Amino acid sequence: MPVFNYQSELLNPNMAASSALRMVVGLHKVSLSIINGSKTLALKSWQLSGADQGFQALESELRTVFGSEPLLELQFDTKACALSSPESTLVPRRLFDSGNLEQYFKLLLRGGAERTYGFEKLEAFDCYLVWAAETSLMRLCGQYFSSENIRHLAAPLLRAFHALAPEEGYAVFANLYGQKVQIAVFERRNLVFFNAFDYAKPNDLLYYILLAFKQFDLNPLDIPLTLSGTLIEDSETFRLLLRYIRPMRFPPLPPGFQLPPEAKTLPAHYWFDIAMV
């Protein structure tokens, strides 16, 4: 069952045909939105536990989520899926070779699982985002999305962070998706750091965020941290971060992504990643 489940009474096959379907698929969470113009027709979120038991259990849980969601059987005007779980890295344009994507992961990936590789050019940063995903996960997503409509979540997130970064000084961003955090640091809107970390406890998350501040000799009491994703203000994690990092702020959602009134049970920044896909 989704932890959040909104579907407008207006949503029907005819309305879907002129709407956009967006999904984010991660190791610990799946999100779905259906947008028609500025109207949100569906918004859903599932928490996953299978990742803690290995990829086979996660794949089984993902199949249950996809297979039990009737909205995925509708025909849409546009469809897009962003993967949060696969490994990713940024490669400078002058070093990029689209014919040999595996070489960028030789030190990052363990053997065993068969993997599919993808890439996306990030013009603003003069580099390419290269990513890897288990082939079985790509096959599952491929039942609902064409390969050209499957991408890595880091690409739209980095573009969104870049748009929010100030012209002068530093800016630090952290997006939480389940038990994964993606951290980016900008200096005068230039991307100088990006990495993703898995964390099990609030202390782990704090460590990785402070590590990004330390790497650039930034004072976490002076430079604001912009937080998005699965973080609730009334939580142990948020209170711990607030002890060491101030100011903290949440990013605005894009104007074209309007939350339904029912979504007020979760903070707006919870939906930041699905709003960017």
C-alpha positions in Angstrom: 0.0 0.0 0.0 1.3 3.5 -0.8 2.2 5.7 2.2 0.5 8.5 0.3 -2.3 8.0 -2.3 -4.1 10.8 -4.1 -6.1 10.4 -7.3 -8.4 13.0 -8.7 -12.0 12.1 -9.7 -11.2 13.9 -12.9 -8.7 11.3 -14.0 -10.0 9.0 -16.7 -8.5 7.5 -19.9 -9.4 10.6 -22.0 -7.8 12.9 -19.5 -4.8 10.7 -19.2 -4.2 10.9 -22.9 -3.4 14.6 -22.6 -1.4 14.2 -19.3 2.2 13.6 -18.2 3.2 10.5 -16.1 6.3 10.8 -14.0 7.9 8.3 -11.7 11.0 8.1 -9.5 12.2 4.6 -8.6 14.7 4.1 -5.8 16.0 1.4 -3.4 13.7 2.6 -0.6 11.0 4.6 -2.2 8.9 5.0 -5.4 7.0 8.1 -6.3 4.4 8.8 -9.1 2.7 11.9 -10.4 0.2 12.6 -13.2 0.0 16.2 -14.3 -2.3 17.9 -16.7 -1.3 21.5 -17.3 -1.1 22.9 -13.8 -3.5 20.4 -12.4 -2.2 17.4 -10.4 -4.4 14.4 -11.1 -2.5 11.8 -9.1 0.3 11.8 -6.6 1.5 8.6 -4.9 4.5 7.4 -2.8 5.5 3.9 -1.7 8.1 3.0 1.0 10.2 -0.1 0.2 11.9 -2.5 2.6 13.2 -5.1 0.1 16.6 -3.3 -0.3 17.6 -4.4 3.2 17.2 -8.0 2.1 19.1 -7.8 -1.2 18.2 -6.9 -4.7 16.2 -10.0 -5.4 13.8 -9.1 -2.6 13.7 -5.4 -3.8 13.0 -6.5 -7.3 10.0 -8.6 -6.1 8.7 -5.6 -4.1 9.0 -3.3 -7.1 7.2 -5.8 -9.3 4.4 -5.8 -6.8 4.2 -1.9 -6.8 4.2 -1.7 -10.6 1.9 -4.6 -11.1 -0.7 -3.4 -8.6 -1.0 0.2 -9.9 -3.8 0.4 -12.5 -2.8 3.9 -13.5 0.3 2.5 -15.3 -2.0 0.8 -17.7 -3.4 4.1 -19.1 -2.1 5.8 -22.2 -0.4 9.2 -21.5 0.8 12.1 -23.7 4.3 11.9 -22.2 6.0 9.5 -19.8 9.3 9.7 -17.9 11.0 7.6 -15.2 14.0 8.6 -13.1 16.2 6.1 -11.3 17.5 7.1 -7.9 19.3 3.8 -6.9 21.9 3.1 -9.6 25.5 4.3 -9.2 26.4 7.4 -11.1 29.4 9.6 -11.8 30.2 12.8 -13.6 32.7 12.7 -16.4 34.3 15.9 -18.0 33.3 16.3 -21.6 36.9 16.0 -22.9 37.2 12.6 -21.1 33.9 11.1 -22.1 33.6 8.0 -24.3 30.1 6.9 -25.0 31.3 3.6 -26.4 33.0 2.5 -23.2 30.7 3.4 -20.3 31.8 0.5 -18.1 35.3 1.9 -17.6 33.9 4.7 -15.4 32.7 2.1 -12.9 35.6 -0.3 -12.6 36.4 0.8 -9.1 32.9 1.5 -8.0 30.9 -1.7 -8.8 31.2 -5.2 -7.5 30.9 -8.1 -9.8 27.9 -10.4 -10.0 24.9 -8.5 -11.3 24.4 -7.8 -15.0 24.2 -4.0 -15.5 23.0 -1.6 -18.1 24.7 1.7 -18.6 23.3 5.1 -19.6 24.5 8.7 -19.9 23.1 12.3 -20.2 24.9 15.4 -21.2 24.8 18.3 -18.7 25.5 21.4 -20.8 25.6 23.8 -17.8 28.5 21.8 -16.3 30.4 20.8 -19.4 30.2 17.2 -18.4 28.2 14.0 -18.8 26.3 12.1 -16.1 27.1 8.4 -16.5 25.0 5.8 -14.6 24.6 2.1 -14.1 21.6 0.0 -13.1 20.9 -3.7 -12.7 19.6 -5.0 -16.0 16.7 -6.7 -14.4 15.6 -3.3 -13.0 15.8 -1.8 -16.4 13.7 -4.6 -17.9 11.1 -4.0 -15.2 10.9 -0.2 -15.9 11.1 -1.0 -19.6 7.7 -2.7 -19.4 6.1 0.7 -18.7 8.7 3.2 -20.1 10.7 3.3 -23.3 14.5 3.3 -22.9 14.8 6.9 -24.0 12.4 7.9 -21.3 14.4 6.3 -18.4 17.1 8.5 -16.9 19.0 9.1 -13.7 17.4 11.3 -11.0 20.7 13.2 -10.6 20.3 15.0 -13.9 17.1 16.9 -13.2 18.2 17.5 -9.6 21.5 19.1 -10.5 19.7 21.3 -13.0 17.3 22.4 -10.3 20.0 23.0 -7.8 21.9 25.0 -10.4 18.9 27.3 -11.0 18.6 27.9 -7.2 22.4 28.5 -6.6 23.3 32.2 -6.0 25.5 34.1 -8.4 28.1 34.8 -5.6 29.5 32.6 -2.9 28.9 28.9 -2.1 25.7 26.9 -1.9 25.2 23.4 -0.5 22.2 21.1 -1.4 21.1 17.7 -0.1 18.3 15.6 -1.5 17.1 12.6 0.5 15.4 9.7 -1.2 14.8 6.9 1.2 18.1 6.0 2.7 20.2 7.7 0.0 21.4 11.3 0.0 22.6 13.2 -3.0 24.8 16.2 -2.1 26.0 19.0 -4.4 28.2 22.1 -3.7 28.2 25.1 -6.0 30.6 28.0 -6.0 29.2 31.1 -7.9 26.8 28.6 -9.7 29.7 26.4 -10.8 29.3 22.7 -9.7 32.4 21.8 -7.6 31.1 18.7 -5.8 28.5 16.0 -6.3 28.2 12.6 -4.7 25.6 10.2 -3.4 25.8 8.2 -0.2 23.7 5.5 1.5 23.1 6.0 5.2 21.4 3.9 7.9 21.3 6.4 10.8 20.9 10.2 11.3 24.5 10.4 12.4 25.6 8.9 9.1 23.7 11.5 7.2 25.1 14.4 9.3 28.6 13.0 8.7 28.3 13.0 4.9 26.8 16.5 4.8 29.4 18.0 7.1 32.1 16.3 5.0 31.0 18.3 2.0 31.2 21.5 4.0 34.7 20.5 5.4 36.1 19.7 1.9 35.6 23.3 0.9 36.4 24.8 4.3 32.9 26.1 4.7 31.3 27.0 8.0 28.0 25.2 8.4 26.8 28.0 10.6 27.3 30.6 7.8 26.6 28.8 4.5 22.9 27.7 4.2 22.0 24.1 3.5 19.1 23.6 1.1 17.3 20.3 2.0 14.7 18.4 0.0 13.2 14.9 -0.1 12.1 12.5 2.6 12.8 14.6 5.6 10.1 15.7 8.2 10.8 18.7 10.4 9.4 16.9 13.4 12.0 14.1 13.3 15.2 13.1 15.0 17.1 13.5 11.8 16.1 17.1 11.3 16.7 18.1 14.9 20.2 16.6 14.7 21.1 18.5 11.5 19.7 21.7 13.0 22.2 21.4 15.9 25.2 21.6 13.6 24.0 23.4 10.4 22.2 26.7 10.2 20.6 28.2 8.4 18.7 25.4 6.7 16.0 25.9 4.1 13.7 24.0 1.8 13.5 24.7 -2.0 10.3 25.9 -3.6 8.4 23.6 -6.0 8.3 24.7 -9.7 5.2 26.8 -10.6 3.9 24.1 -12.9 3.7 21.6 -10.1 0.7 22.2 -7.8 0.2 20.0 -4.8 -3.4 18.9 -4.1 -4.8 20.0 -0.7 -4.6 16.3 0.4 -0.9 16.4 0.1 -0.5 18.8 3.0 0.0 15.8 5.3 3.6 15.8 3.9 5.8 18.9 3.5 6.1 20.3 0.0 9.9 19.6 -0.2 9.0 15.9 0.1 7.9 16.0 -3.5 10.8 18.1 -4.9 12.4 15.2 -6.8 9.3 14.0 -8.6 8.4 17.6 -9.4 11.8 17.9 -11.3 11.4 14.8 -13.5 
